[in-house]
Amino acid sequence: MKTKITFLTLLLAFFCLSKNLNAQAPVLLKTAAGNSINIKNYSLAIGSTLFFTIRVGGTTDELWKTDGTPSGTVLVKGGFAGILNMVNINDTLFFVGMASSTSRALWKSDGSLAGTVLVKDFPGNFAQVSGFTTFNNTCYFNYKTSSAIFALWKTDGTDLGTILVKPGLELYAAGGVGGFYEAGSEIVFFANSAIAPNYKALWKTDGTAIGTSLIKDSIFNTSIGQNIIEYLNVGSLGFFTVNSGASFGLWRTDGTAAGTSVLYTGQANHLTNLNGQLFFRNFVSFKHGLWKSDGTIAGTIAVSGVDNIGSDLASMGNSLYLGGKNSYDWELYKSDGTAAGTVLLKDINVGTTGCNLISFTKVNNTMTFIATDGVNGNQIWKTDGTQAGTVMAYAVADTLSSNEDLNFRTSLNNSLIFIHGGAGGDLYTLLVSSASGINSALTTKDVMIIYPNPSSGNVKIDWTGDKNAFLQVFNMMGEEVFQQQNVNDIDLSNQPKGIYLIKVSEANKVYTNKIIIK
């Protein structure tokens, strides 16, 4: 009976350990060293590689890439006066590289120095290119050759395939990002009006001059401070908001004049798509409520279920995630889009203070965000949509400095890539999600051989994977007792006798193996 109890205890401990292994310490990828790492505005993930830029000395841009490991975070090419407008065309990185403050050129890169080459120059003393947006492997952009000459262009990523579509169109980008959007099957954009220079109109294009036409004029007037704040395609409709002073009017378009109209005049923002329906935040009666729209005036209504929602709204699976407030403090809420299904997911900072929840970033099947539990300051948290699965994304011992603003965050494979310390901070990666979970049956025996086992604690490891993979050792209480940023022989002779688990994290794979110290 004693043997059975011991076995069950070990089995339970192993199960708890397997769950704890989902939390990995943040790994430093690149120090800023006084420069500015930019993954907020100029970064792009293609496959398992994230391209990003580093501004050196405030004057020079460098193109970098990372596969989520320190050894795989490397310089691709430097010496640019600026790098702008990264896009993916046929699974290849294209970007605008500047040789000087007045020059622009189209470049492409396969991630190597030799494979980073010039595609096409854009001549002109006032040359500017903006609004790069890819649809079906064709990239549309705006080209300004002088202070008053604009044109719509497109490229397939080749010199000969970089051509003029229609002259005389000055692009206006919603929110300053991108410039071309979807409205169902149509490609739409905002450009100059036929009425007056200060007005902006909605246009569409199929990539030909004859197929580029005005949809609706006089959408907004820049001379009185009006502009486009957000744009989101949902199903067969494009939704966008127009800033008219204190209000953000909600519009819709299907790519036709008759189908382009105002849905709601209020303060609509944070447009979010959940299962083909638009959700947004709206300010009514001194409260920011959760609203939804089916593209009709009658169907643009409040969801309710929570009195106030915060400045972040995101979707994952069949749920919305938001910061919500009913009676007292701001905490993490989840919603299925109905009032009854809008519920408190977890009271992270117990009491009436609130968890200061901000900055949702989805990493595969995990939603990450920044919050405080009232003890550890602002840290990265994660949730799988359950209360039990809403936890700090790393162990307390591995938290970064308390109350640090963890800005500029994006996802790569199963990891969160982020900058710690603001725009001048360092680049980190954090494994937060796994499509297949911890999988010790994933040909571990072919990748990691441990001997002798059992041992006195001096363990040799034959490893066929990435030598710079991250290695951790846990005891049967789920406590980390050893870690190193490489896979080499380890010395655990200072640990008590017992069963331990080695975990090796390599890119988006995790391998585990059991060792015994006798």
Helices and strands as residue ranges (DSSP letters): H 2-20, E 27-30, E 36-46, E 49-56, E 60-66, E 74-80, E 82-89, E 92-98, E 104-109, E 116-122, E 128-135, E 138-144, E 150-155, E 163-167, G 174-176, E 180-183, E 186-192, E 199-205, E 213-221, G 222-224, E 227-234, E 237-244, E 247-253, E 261-264, E 269-274, E 277-284, E 287-293, E 301-302, E 308-316, E 319-325, E 331-335, E 342-346, E 358-363, E 366-371, E 379-383, E 391-392, G 396-398, E 409-412, E 415-420, G 422-424, E 426-431, H 444-447, E 448-451, E 458-463, E 470-474, E 480-484, E 490-491, E 498-506, E 509-517
